[in-house]
Amino acid sequence: MALLDESLDRYLMALPSPTDDPMADIRLVATTHVAITMEAPDLGGLFVRELRSLSSENARRIERRSGVYLGAWVSFLRRAYPDTPASELEAAASTAMTTAAALILLPHPRVNTDHEALVADMIVASLSALERAR
């Protein structure tokens, strides 16, 4: 349980303060998320695998904390895409976070820290699909 909290803490503590440039903020959130995921892949993998084995009380607590992180992503996205429905912002944020997680869950990952910038760029590019709602 402590390792799951440690993993979440790493992501939550790294969230930047918003600036006057929402798109730059999104890029920073994505870049930071990928960097944390890639620098401690064991923690990320543990988080995904162990969440299913928690007691319902601990799972709810971790899900609440995860929701705070998702909510932060949504807040950053909302600033850039204010007319986009909340459900679409949540789907976009979840997809962005899952993209990074998929890299560490592959049985034989071929992606390494040399690819962090590429992966962050891909996440930001995918989030640009929200432009259609502007």
N, C-alpha and C positions, 0 to 999 in steps of 0.2 A: 504494500500500500504506500509506503514511504517513497518508493521509487516512482510511482505514478504521480504522487504529489510533486516530487522533484522535477519530473518531466514537464508537468504543467507550469510549475513555477518558472522554469527556464523561458518558456514562451511568453507567459504573462509579464514577467519583469522586463522583457526585451521590447515590449510594445512602445513605439515612439509617441511623443506628444504630437498632436496635430499641428500642422503649420498652415500657412495661407495658400499652399499649393497641394490640393487634394490628390492630384495624379502622382506627384513626387512622393507623397505619403504612402500611397498604395504600393508604389515600387519599393519603398523602404520596408514596408510591412512584409511584402512578398520575399524580398531579398533576405531579410532577417529570419523569416520563417524557414526558408530553405537552408540557410547557413546553420541554424540550430539543429534542424533535422539531420543534416549531413555530418555535423561534428559529433553527434551522439546517437548514431543509428540504433545502438542497442536499447537505449532508453525509449526511443520512438517505437521500435518493434515490440518492446515489452508492453508499452502502453496499449497498443492495439490488441495484442494477444491476451493480456491479463485482464482487460476490462470485462471480458465475458465471464471470468471466474470469480468476480467479486460478489460479496453478499449484496442483497438488494439495497441495503442501507448505504454501503460504501459505494456501490455503483451510482446511486442517485447523487451522492456527494460529489463524486468525480464528474458526473454528467453536468451538474450545476456549474462546477468550476470550468469545465470545457465550454459550457454555454457562455460564460463570461468572455472567454477568448473568441468564440464565434461572434459574440455581440460586438466585440471591439473591431473585428474585421468588417462587420456589417456597418458599423459607424463610419469607418474610413470610406467604405464604398458609397454610403449614402451621401457623403459630402460631395463626391464626384458625380454621382448619379441620383440626384434628389427626387426625380420623378419615377424612379423604378420601384415597383412594389417590393415590400419587405421580403416576401417569399422568394422573389428572384434574387435579391441581394444575399439572402441566406444560402440559396442553392449555389450561387457563384462563389461565396466564401468557402463553403464546404468543399466544393470542387477544387478550389485552389489549394486548400490544406491537404486534401486527399492526394493531389498530384505529387506533392512532396513526400507524403507518407508512402506512396506506392514505390518510390525509388529505394526505400530501405527494406521493403517487405519482399522484394524479388528474391528468389532462392539464390541466385548468383548475380548480384547486381553488377552491371557494367558501367554504371554511373558512379562517379566519384566526386570529390570536392573540386576537381578541375571543371566540373560541369555546373557548378552552382549558379553562375551568371546565366548560362543558357536556360536552366530550369526556371529561374526567376523570370527571365524574359518571356518564357512560354506561358507562365502563370499570368503575367501582366497582359500578354497578348490575348489570352483566353478571356480575361476580365473585360477586355474592350468590347466583347459581345454585348455588354450592357449599354453600349452607345445607342443601340437601336431604340431604347426606351427614352432617350433624351429628347 
